[in-house]
Amino acid sequence: MKNLLSAVFVIILLLSACSKKETPGFAADQDIKIHYDTTAVDSFSAGATSVDIVRQIRMSSQKYQDSVKQAEKLLKEEQKLKEELEKENKEKLEEEKKKADAEKAPKTAEVSAAKTE
C-alpha cells in the first residue's frame, strides 16, 4: 500500500511537470523590437578584433614610431658630422692657401729682386 501511494504520487508529479504550459496571452507572442541608436559590436561580429591583436598592433606601432625616431636621430647626427667635416676641410684648405700665399710672396719678392738687379 505504501508502495502504491508513493508510485501514484510520483506519476502525478511527472504528469504535472510534463504537462504543456499555456502562454499567458496574445501579447507574449509578439516580438518586442527595441530600437537603439547604436549597434553593439561583439567579438564575433564582422570587423571585430581580439584584444590580443589590438595590443600587438599598438605595440608594433609604438615600436615603429620608436624606430622612425631613432632613424631620424641617426640622420641628424650624420648631418652634423658631415657639416663638421666640411668646416674642418674648409679651414684646412684656407690654411693651406694662406701658407701657399705666404710661400709665394717671398719667392715673388726674390724673383722681382733678382730681376731688378
Secondary structure, DSSP 8 states (H G I E B T S, - for coil): -HHHHHHHHHHHHHHHHHS----S-GGGGS------SS----TTSTT---HHHHHHHHHHHHHHHHHHHHHHHHHHHHHHHHHHHHHHHHHHHHHHHHHHHHHHHHHHHHHHHHHH-
